[in-house]
Amino acid sequence: MLQHQRDRQHGLTDAHWAARDAAPPSVSSQKSQGFGQDYWDRLYHTPGHVDGCGNAAEHAAYLRALFYLEMAHVDSIADFGFGLGRMLVAMTHAFKPSRVLGIEPSTVAFAQFDANELHVGQHQLRNTDLLSWCQQSPDAFTFFDLGICSSVLQYLSDDELSDVIPVLAHRLKWLYLTVPTTDEYTKMDQQSGFHDPYAIARSVDHYRQLLAPHFEFVSSRLLESRRLGGLQASPFTEAVFRH
């Protein structure tokens, strides 16, 4: 009851969100394709040790508790690069949304995922990349309360990120983001010899410069679209943590 009251107070319905700024930003024709079997064999040979796979339930429990605490309602979820699907499944079980979208550019991962694990009503799975999805015209599976983007942005070029991030801010209320930075890659290499030859290592400042015009950080890993209207319109009212 309180969640829905807070949502209505701030006007955060799907219809209201889709109606605002109806013309989305344009994006270039460049594409970011999915990875083949070599990528999954090399980096996901022990999925239980991979962030977002082995601890997907913990990610979902944290985010569900955070939204419950702030009385912010999530009824639609999109996962941009769902990979093995463990995070997407965990999030749908935690939030029980009425509408779910999952996109995954890799035909290898896409073919392995079983949609029956989602246990939701309306859902779509698309074998496409994030940039291509951003280029598509809006439809019934375009605007979402919550977007999940786990270990995706490091595989996009700067030009692609400059195109994608404004569109995500246009189509989402909140974005749950994980992306390793240069310092984190260095630490992983030193501690465990881990190296991702497919990734583009960027600094914290670089990512913040790309994200800041379009999103605010409102909690650990959680970003809020600036289209939401800032502190006065947001259910995340702890101003000291917003930046």
C-alpha positions in Angstrom: 0.0 0.0 0.0 2.7 2.5 1.0 4.8 1.7 -2.0 2.0 2.4 -4.4 1.0 5.6 -2.5 4.5 6.9 -2.8 4.7 6.0 -6.5 1.5 7.8 -7.2 2.7 10.8 -5.2 5.6 11.2 -7.4 3.7 10.3 -10.6 5.9 7.3 -11.3 3.6 5.2 -13.4 4.7 3.6 -16.7 2.2 5.7 -18.7 3.5 8.9 -17.1 7.1 7.9 -17.6 6.6 7.0 -21.3 4.8 10.2 -22.0 7.6 12.5 -20.8 10.1 13.7 -23.4 8.6 11.3 -25.9 11.3 11.9 -28.5 14.3 9.8 -27.5 17.9 10.8 -28.2 19.4 9.6 -31.4 22.2 7.1 -31.6 24.8 6.2 -34.2 24.7 3.1 -36.5 27.7 1.5 -34.8 27.0 -1.9 -33.3 28.5 -3.8 -30.3 28.2 -7.5 -31.0 28.0 -10.4 -28.6 30.8 -12.7 -27.7 31.4 -16.3 -28.9 32.1 -19.5 -27.1 35.7 -18.5 -26.3 34.6 -15.6 -24.1 32.3 -17.8 -22.0 34.8 -20.6 -21.7 37.5 -18.2 -20.6 35.7 -15.9 -18.2 32.7 -18.0 -17.1 34.3 -21.5 -16.7 33.4 -21.2 -13.0 30.2 -19.1 -12.9 29.9 -19.4 -9.1 33.0 -17.2 -8.8 31.7 -14.5 -11.1 30.0 -11.4 -9.6 26.3 -11.4 -10.6 26.3 -15.1 -11.1 27.4 -16.8 -7.9 26.0 -14.0 -5.8 22.9 -13.0 -7.9 20.5 -13.7 -5.0 22.5 -11.4 -2.8 22.4 -8.6 -5.4 18.6 -9.0 -5.6 18.1 -9.1 -1.9 20.1 -5.9 -1.4 18.3 -4.1 -4.1 14.8 -5.3 -3.0 15.5 -4.2 0.6 16.7 -0.8 -0.6 13.6 -0.1 -2.6 11.4 -1.4 0.1 13.1 0.9 2.7 12.6 3.9 0.4 9.0 2.9 -0.5 9.9 3.0 -4.2 7.9 0.6 -6.4 9.4 -1.5 -9.2 6.9 -3.2 -11.5 9.0 -3.5 -14.7 12.6 -4.7 -15.2 15.0 -4.8 -18.1 18.3 -6.6 -18.1 20.8 -5.3 -20.7 23.1 -8.2 -21.3 21.7 -10.9 -19.2 24.4 -13.5 -20.0 23.8 -16.7 -18.1 20.6 -15.1 -16.8 21.2 -15.6 -13.1 20.9 -12.0 -12.1 17.7 -11.6 -14.2 16.1 -14.6 -12.6 17.0 -13.4 -9.1 15.7 -9.9 -9.7 12.4 -11.2 -11.1 11.9 -13.5 -8.1 12.7 -10.6 -5.7 10.5 -7.9 -7.3 7.9 -10.1 -9.0 7.4 -7.5 -11.8 4.6 -7.6 -14.3 6.8 -6.9 -17.3 10.3 -8.0 -18.0 12.8 -7.6 -20.9 16.1 -9.3 -21.3 18.5 -8.6 -24.1 21.7 -10.6 -24.8 23.8 -10.2 -27.9 25.7 -13.5 -27.6 23.9 -16.3 -29.4 25.9 -18.7 -27.2 24.4 -17.4 -24.0 21.0 -16.6 -25.4 20.5 -20.2 -26.6 21.3 -21.6 -23.2 18.8 -19.5 -21.1 15.5 -21.0 -20.1 12.8 -18.3 -20.0 10.6 -20.6 -17.8 12.9 -19.7 -14.9 11.5 -16.1 -14.9 8.1 -16.9 -13.5 6.6 -13.6 -14.7 3.6 -12.7 -16.9 4.7 -10.5 -19.7 8.3 -11.0 -20.8 10.5 -10.7 -23.9 13.9 -12.0 -24.5 15.8 -10.5 -27.5 19.0 -11.7 -29.0 20.3 -8.2 -29.7 22.9 -5.8 -28.4 22.4 -2.8 -26.2 23.2 -0.2 -28.9 20.8 -1.8 -31.3 18.1 -1.8 -28.7 18.7 1.9 -28.1 18.3 2.5 -31.8 14.9 0.8 -32.0 11.7 2.8 -31.9 9.9 2.8 -28.6 7.3 0.0 -28.1 5.5 -1.7 -25.2 8.9 -3.0 -23.9 10.8 0.2 -24.0 10.2 2.1 -20.7 11.1 0.4 -17.4 11.3 1.2 -13.7 14.5 -0.7 -13.2 17.4 -1.5 -15.6 20.1 -4.0 -14.8 23.5 -3.5 -16.4 26.0 -5.9 -15.0 29.5 -6.0 -16.5 28.4 -4.7 -19.9 29.7 -1.1 -20.3 33.4 -2.1 -20.3 32.8 -3.9 -23.6 31.4 -0.8 -25.4 33.6 1.9 -27.0 33.4 5.5 -25.8 31.4 6.5 -28.8 28.9 3.7 -28.1 28.7 4.7 -24.4 28.1 8.3 -25.4 25.1 7.1 -27.5 23.7 4.5 -25.1 23.8 6.3 -21.8 21.4 9.2 -22.7 18.9 6.7 -24.1 19.1 4.6 -20.9 18.4 7.7 -18.9 15.4 8.4 -21.2 13.9 4.9 -20.9 14.6 4.0 -17.2 13.8 5.4 -13.8 16.7 3.6 -12.1 19.8 1.7 -13.3 21.6 -0.9 -11.3 25.1 -0.7 -12.6 28.2 -2.8 -12.1 31.3 -2.0 -14.2 35.0 -2.6 -13.3 37.3 0.4 -13.4 41.0 0.5 -14.2 41.9 0.3 -10.5 39.7 -2.7 -10.0 41.1 -4.5 -13.0 44.6 -3.8 -11.6 43.6 -5.2 -8.2 42.1 -8.4 -9.7 45.2 -8.9 -11.7 47.5 -8.5 -8.7 45.4 -10.6 -6.3 44.3 -13.5 -8.6 45.9 -13.0 -12.0 42.5 -12.2 -13.6 42.7 -10.4 -16.9 39.8 -9.7 -19.2 41.3 -9.3 -22.7 37.9 -8.2 -24.2 37.3 -5.3 -21.8 38.2 -1.6 -22.1 39.6 -0.4 -18.8 38.5 3.1 -17.8 39.0 5.2 -14.8 36.4 6.1 -12.2 36.4 9.7 -13.4 35.9 8.7 -17.0 32.8 6.7 -16.2 31.5 9.5 -13.9 31.9 12.1 -16.6 29.9 9.9 -19.0 27.2 9.2 -16.5 26.8 12.5 -14.6 24.9 14.5 -17.2 22.2 11.8 -17.3 22.2 10.0 -13.9 22.6 10.7 -10.2 24.1 8.1 -7.9 21.6 7.5 -5.1 23.1 4.4 -3.4 25.7 1.8 -4.0 25.5 0.7 -7.6 22.1 2.4 -8.0 21.7 5.3 -10.4 18.6 7.4 -10.9 17.7 9.1 -14.2 17.9 12.9 -14.0 14.6 12.9 -15.9 13.0 11.9 -12.7 13.3 15.4 -11.5 16.0 15.3 -8.8 15.6 15.2 -5.0 12.2 16.8 -4.9 10.6 14.2 -7.2 12.6 11.1 -6.0 11.7 8.6 -3.3 15.4 8.5 -2.5 15.5 11.5 -0.3 18.8 11.1 1.6 20.5 14.2 0.0 23.9 13.5 1.4 24.2 10.3 -0.7 23.1 11.9 -3.9 25.8 13.0 -6.3 
